[in-house]
Amino acid sequence: MTAIEVRGLRKSYGQVEAVRGIDLFVAAGEVFALLGPNGAGKTTTIEVLEGFRRRDAGDVSVLGFDPARQAGPMRERIGIVLQSTGISPYLTVRETVAMFAGYYPHPRDVDEVVRLVGLDEQQDRRIGKLSGGQRRRVDLAVALAGDPELLFLDEPTTGFDPSARRQAWELVRSLAGLGKTVVLTTHYMDEAQALADRVAVISGGRIVAHGTPATLGARDAATSSVHFSLPDGAELPDRFGGRRTSGRYELETSEPTRLLHELTTWALSADIELAALEVIRPSLEDVYLALTGEAEAA
Amino acid sequence: MSGIGLTMRQVRYENRAFWRNPAAAFFTFVFPLLFMVIFNVVFAAGSADAGRFFTPAIIVFAVVTATYTNLSMTVTVARDEGILKRLRGTPLPAASYLVARMIHAALVALLLVVIVAAFGAIAYDVPIPWDALPAMLVTLVVAAAAFCALGLALTIAIPNADAAPAIVNATILPLFFVSNVFIPIDNAPQWLDALSSIFPVRHFADAMLRIYDAARVGSAFSALDLGVIGLWGVIGLILALRFFSWEPRR
């Protein structure tokens, strides 16, 4: 089942080309992350999908609807959490969720929604009296009020402290557990890694890589390095090659299994302990920075 | 739920939110009475003539303020804060929301009319024109609807919430001065009289003065005044439908 299909999406603002030909595919029930730095075209892309912006070119299908022409029926089945969070401060949490639930043909039970986002204790408090993190939960509750099949989260944790981020992540995971399709944008690599089944990295209005967090940017095939130290007096045979910096050896390899086997076989036969042995694979962050061309800046 | 059902439901939520901000609600209702007392003191120190002029005049002021001024400012703030954009992302029809805002503003305006008319009757001995009640109700409803539509249309010209008070006041305060609201226009030059007759505030004021005029000859309805007010309302509605923005302009 396909939730979203995008082909050749383009969008310009005046002379600025924000999105320059994007293809996307999101399957029903998966958590999909659009990862990229600020200004990469994430929000423009997601707002075209939500029906807030008209595209210049390309084909877009969201739950089978064209957001540019069928936004009305489409919005009965999606939930949206925007970056900006305007909401009346004078209504209580429960009143607000009930108000939004009333806009939808098949809403979710109000009490259940309030419980789901963990605001049951604050449900009779006015929105204006909530903390920033609690208000972000209200955003999510409002997006869930209509029991959507598909949920858009635009930078759901930007500006959160670490514990609030962890809580938000738990929430997103629980949504995925309800069988919802979730499309989120983020500029945090760890967020994409923690939450998404699949990630597309967007930079300069183009998708520069996509895949699961583990395989992204062909991390599987990328070079790993093996680091260790040798006791005083011991010499590493020349056949291993590698670099030595301040008593520590670094060997680059695309076959870490083979290298480790050869290395440990030599060490055991020579009765040498390889102190602080570790295999280091490039982190998603390294891959991301390389892909988005910010490696120098970092 | 039907469009009408959704609209009336939204009116109830708007109303609930309105009364939860007591300071704003209090001054909405006290402001016109304050003006009424000041004008009565400044002009002719409580003479019966002043009371008879300023009771209908302040009704006009109260209705325009509660609809045009209030709606253009609060809708601009809601637009800037992203409240409108969030609603746009739901299946709530745009018209349901906007009509709900208009109905709520009109209800506040009608409550104000009751208060001002009662205050005029009690404090200044200006009898409530019960004989002209149908004309009064029709005039108030047409004017409230027209000034709501114009208020929504004005948001098109307001770039952001910070600019809203300046722009709204610049469009409406001069009209209050030249339209038989703050000052009787009897002694004004003819060109000013003609100029103010282009705008709806003047016709609303003339219609209300006629309704309050115990010595009037003929019907309390003034077709020309209602026509001009209605025409402005339709223009406002067309502009609002065509150019209304749900997203911040910045």
Interface residues (C-beta under 8 A of the other chain):
Chain A: E50 G51 F52 G72 P73 R75 E76 I80 L82 S84 T85 G86 I87 S88 Y90 L91 E95 M99 F100 G102 Y103 Y104 P105 R126 V142 G146
Chain B: M1 L6 R9 Q10 Y13 R16 A17 F18 R20 N21 A78 D80 E81 G82 I83 L84 K85 R86 R88 G89 T90 P91 L92 P93 E247 P248
